[in-house]
Amino acid sequence: MITFKNRAVKFIPLLLALAVVGAVVGIHYYSKLTETMGFGVAAVPLFNPTLTYPGMYNGPLYATSEQIGDGYPIEKYFKNLDRNGVNYFIGFFAIEGAQNRATLHNHSGLGYMLDAVQKYPNRIIPFFNPGRGGDEVEKLVGSELTAMYKATLTSSEAIVGTSVIQGFGELETQEWKARHNDPKVLQLVDLAKAHGLSVMFHPVASKIKDVEAIVTAYPDTTFLIHMYRSDLKESRKTLIALLKKYPNLYFSIDAAHIVHRVNDDMDILYDYEKSSGFIAEFDEDYDAILASAVKDYKPLVEGAPTKVMWGTEAGPDYSFEPAVYDRLIKISRDLIGRMPTEHQEALGYKNALRAFGKGVTLTTPISIVDTKTLPFCSNDTVDACDDSCGIKTDADLNSPVKGGCFEQCLFTNRCIDPPWDD
């Protein structure tokens, strides 16, 4: 007869074996999960798209070049992301001037960014720029532009701390006559370095050596770049060598550059003001567009498989329409699926997750006014704000300084600009 004590003794080896197996399985599962997440604790599991395509890459995505700007309804934006399996994104938010906690609202500036981060924690890696075009900013490059960035950064960090804003970008250096490593440009890099931030900029082939000079001079700063297709083809060999040599340099293959007109060297997305024209050309020329992209990008992925990432660079407002956004993701997934199998997940999300991590969270909730709750301003209030901000014509409202002043003036009066009467 076997007593309970004897049974227990007999089962000890078995229990120990099961414990060892369980530990091994657990460690393997944990390591795979943390490998996927890129962190010791996986707060948010990765998810796959609900919109999938036969024969293409249908895994998670991490978008690294998102021209979100400000003002677009963030809930609609995230519906695009969720449907398409975009788990994380580096967002280029438009924030200009000193920010004030008392006047944060969800339509623009820091308030728009923080509203998004609070609603979608662990999903967004916030970068910022003043929201002006590269050619417009060029005349400010140097102490004036650096002062603008510093005012925005220091005032924002006073509100949210130093762990929310992660970088400057996009710096549209392709529009600037100055060398990429001109001391005036490097003032911005110095500021980023001082605050532990990354920098995203757009180099051109004729200045590719400047990129090496920058990443060499700032080895502790992470740099993310993308290029026009013509510049990529001209400098690809050098670019691959730089990516392989410097651990702080990464490249984003973006959908806006994937969807490229073969005959006249034009990114189609930025050649239209409405979705109908883009959709028609995209659908008609899909095969040729894809073949050209594979030809240009496959050598880059094969040459530096751990340093290349993916994004959309979707900037025009119409690019956020589901019919357009889904097409950008479709051709991106098709492109990724035509890369060597062993590099597809790295390109889709793993490289970016390793380099930039998951999205940020706020440790303390911040009150942000929902502009939908505000009434329309009276004519007297609008006129008073026009006068105080120097608004003389409708064109003045498009000025970042005057337009920003006008918007802030209305918000201070706790109202929004009424619609025009037809």
N, C-alpha and C positions, 0 to 999 in steps of 0.2 A: 504494500500500500504506500502510495506517495503522499506524504503530508504536504500541507500548503507551503511549509518552509522549504521542503525539498523541491517542490514545483518552482518556487521562486528562484532557488539556486540554479535549477536547470535552465530557467528562462533568462538568467542574467546575461549569458553570452549573446543570446538572440536579441535581447533588448539593447545591449551595447552596440551590436552590429547595426540594428535599426537606427539607433541614435546617430551613429557615424554616417550612415547613408543619408539620414535626414539632414544632418549638418552639411554634408557635401552638396546635397540638392539645394538646401537653403542658401548656402554661400554662392552656388552657381546662379540661382535665381536672382539673388540680391545683386551679384556682380553684373549680371546681364541688365537688370533694371537700372542700376546706377550708371552702367555704361550708356544705356539709352538716354537717361536723363542728364548725365554729365555731373551728377552731384552725389554726395554721400546719402542724402535723404531725398527720396523722390516724392515731392509734394503733389505733383500733378502728373498722372500717367499720360504717356503719348497716346494720341488717337489717330485713326486712319480716316480717310475721306469717305463720305457717303456717295460722292460722285466719282465713279471710277471708269476706267477705259481698258478694254481687253488689249493685252499685249504691251501695255505701257507700265511705267513705274507707278504703283498705287500705294506707296507707303507714306509716312508722315513727311511734312515739309516744314522748313524753317526759312522764312523769307528775310533776306538781309539788305534790302535796298528799297524800302517802302516810302514813297513820297506822299505820306498821309496829310501833311500840311496842317490845316485846321478847318473846323466848321462842318465837315461831312458827318452825317449821323453815325455815331460809332456803333450803334446796334446793327445798322444795315451793313456796315463794314465787316463786322464780325460774323454775320451770317455768310458772307462770302468766304471768310477764312474757315469757318467750321465745316461748311459743305465740302470744301476742297482740301480738308486735312492740313491746313496751315496752323501748326501748333504754336509757333512763336514768330515774332517779326521784329526786326530793327526798324523803328519808325522815325522818319525825319519830320519832326514837328516844327511848325512855324511859330517861333516865339521871339518877339523883338521888344527891347527895352526892359527897364526895371519892372519886376512883377510885385504885386501888392496882394497880400493875403485877403484883405478886406474886399477886394473887387474881383476875385476869381469867379469866372463863369464858364459854362461848358461849351461856349461857342468858339472861343479862340484862345490863343496864348497858352500859358501854363495851366490855366483852368481846364482847357480842352484836353490837354495831355493827362492831367491828374484825374479828371473824370473818367477817362478811358482806363487808366491804371487801376482805379478803385473798382470799376465795374468788371474788369477782366484781369485780376491779379495773376502773376506768374506767366503772362503771355506776351508782354510788351517790353522791349529793350529800347528806352527812349534816347534818341539823339535829337539835337535841335539845330536850327539855323534861323536867320532873321526872316525867312520867307520871301526873299527878293531874288530876282533872276541874276545869273552870274555876271552878265554884262552891266547890270545896274549896280552890283556890289563892287565891281572892279575899281571904280573911282574912289572907293572907301578903303581899299586894301591898305593895311598898315595900322597906324595908331587909332584911326577913327573906327575901323571895323573891329579891331581888337577890343576897343572900349565898349562897343555895342555888345559883343559876346560876353565880356566880363560883367557888364551891368546885368544882363539877363541871367548869367550863371550864378553870380553871387547872391542876387536877390531871390532866385529860385531855391538855391541851397539853404538860404535862411528860412524858407518856408517848409521845405520837405526834407532837409538834410542832404548829405553828400552821397547817398547810395541809390538815388532814383535816376537822375540824369546820367547816362552812360557814355555819351560822346557828342562830338560836333559832326554835323553832316546834313546833307551833302555839301561839301565845299566844291562849288562848280568851277574849279581851277582851269578847266578846259576853255573857259570863256576869257580868261585873264591873259594879258600879254606878258605879265611877269613870269619869270621862271618859277617852277613849282617850289623850289627851295630858296626863293628870294627871301632875304631877311624880313621883309614886310609880311610875307605869307607865314613865315616861321613863327611870327609873334603869336599866331593862333595855336600853333603846335605847342609852343612854350606854355601857353595858358592851359591847354588840354593836359599837358604833362603835369603841371603843378596841381591839377585837380584829379589826377589819376583817370583821365578819360581817354577813350579811343577817338580816332579821327577817320572819317570817310571822305575821300576826295576823288576827283575824276581827272586823271592825267591824260596826256596825249603822247603819241608815239615819238614826236620830235624832242620830247623832254623826258623820255623814259629813264635817262641816267639820273635825272633829278630825284626820281623815286628812290633809287638806291642810296643817294646821298642823304635823303630824309630818314629812311629806315635804319641806316647806319648810325646817324647822329642821335636817334631816339630809340635805342634798343628796347626800352621798357614801355614804349607806347605801341599799342596795337593799331595797325593801319589796314583799312579796307578800301579797295579801289574797284572801279569798273571802267570800261572803255567803250568807245564807239567801235563798231565792227572793223572799220577801215584802219583805225589805230591798232586794234588787236592784231590784225593780219600783218601789219607792218612791223610790229615789235614783239610778236609772240615768242620767238626764240629767246630774246632777252628777258621777257617777262617770266617765262618758265624758269629760267636760271635764277632770277631774283626770288621767285616764290620758293624754290627749293633751298636757296641759301639762307634766307632770312626768316626766322620763326615768327616775327611780328608783322608779316605782310600776308594779306589774303585778297582773293579776287572773287567778285560776285558776277555770275552769269545771270543776266536779267532778262525777263520775258520781253520787255520793251525793245531790247536789242536782239533777241531771238527772232521776233517778228519784224524782219528786215526785208525791205524791197531789194531784190537782187540786182536789178538793172541800174538803179540810180543811187545806190548807197544811201538809203533813207530808212529810218525807223518809222514804220507805218503808223504806229500808235500816235505819234506826235505830228502826223501829217493831216489829221482830220480833227474837226471841231465837234463832230457828232458821231454817234456809234454806228449809224447806218453805213457810212462809207467804209469805216474800218472793217465791219463785219463782212461786207460784200467782198472786199479785196482779200481778207483773211481766208474766207471760205473758198474763193476761186483759186487762189494761189498757194493753198496750204502745203501741198507736197513739195513745191519748189522752195518755199520758205523754210520748211523743215530740213530739206536736204542741204541747203546752204548753211544752215545753223550747225548741223552735225559736222559738216566739213570743217567749219571754222573752230568749233569748240571742242571736238573730240581730242585733237592733239594737246590742247591745254589741260583737259581733265586727265589724260593719260600721262602727261608730263609732270603734273604736280597734283596728284589725286587727293592729297590730304589738305590742300590749301585753297581749293576752289569750292565756292558755295553757290547758292541760287537765290534769286529774288525776283521782283516783278518790275521795279522802276516805274510803276503805273502812276502817272501824274495827272493827266487830264481828268476832269471830273467824270466824264463819260466812261472812263476806264473802270470805275467802280460799279457800273451797271452789271447785273449778273450775267447778261448775255456776252458782255465783253470780258469781264473778269474770268469767267469760266473758260473762255477760249484761250486766254493767256495761260491759265493753269494747264489746260489740255495739251497745248503744244510744248509746254515746259515738261510735263510728265512724259510726253512722247520723246522729247530730246533726252531726258535722263534715262529713259528705258533703252536708248540706243547707245548708251555708254557701256563699257565693260561691266558685267554684273557685279563684280567685286567693288566697284566704285560708286554704284548708284545710291546707296544709302548715305554714303559720305557726302556726296554732292547734294542730295535731297535735304539732309538735316544734321548728320552727325558732325561734320566739320564745323558747322556754325555753332552747334550746341557746345562743342568742346572749347571753341574759341571765345564765345560771347555769353554762354550760359543761358539759363532760362530767364523768363521775364521777371521784372521787379515787382515788389509789393510795397505798400505804405504801412509803416509800423503804427501810425496813428491816423485815424480818419481825418480828412480835411473837408470843411464845408465849402461847397461849390454851388453857386446859384444856377438853377436851370432856367435858361432864358425863355423857355416856353411858358413859364409862369408869370412873366413880366407883361404889363400892358403896353400898348402903343404910346409913344411920346406925343405930347401935344405939339402943335405947330410952333408955339412960343419956345418950347424946350429945344426943338430942332434948330430953330433960328439962333438961339443963344449958343448952342454948341457949334453951329456954323461959324459964328463970329469969333468965338474963343479959339477955334482951331484954324482959322484962316481959310475956311472953305468958301471959295468964290464960284467954282463951277463943279459940275458932276465929276470931271476928270480929277479934281483934287481928292475925291473920296478914294481913288485908286492909289494915291500916294501912301506908302507905308507909314510915314510920319503923320501927315494930316488925317489920313483915314483912320489910323490907329487912335489918334487923339479924339476924333469924332466919336468913334465907337466907345471909348472909355468915358467920354463926357456923358453920353446917353446912359451908360450903365451906372454911372455915379448918381444919375437921376432916377435910377431903378425903372427904366423903360427901354423899349426897343424901337428902332426906326420903323415908322409905319409904311405900309406898301404904297406905291405910287397909284394915284387915281388915273384910270384910263381916259 
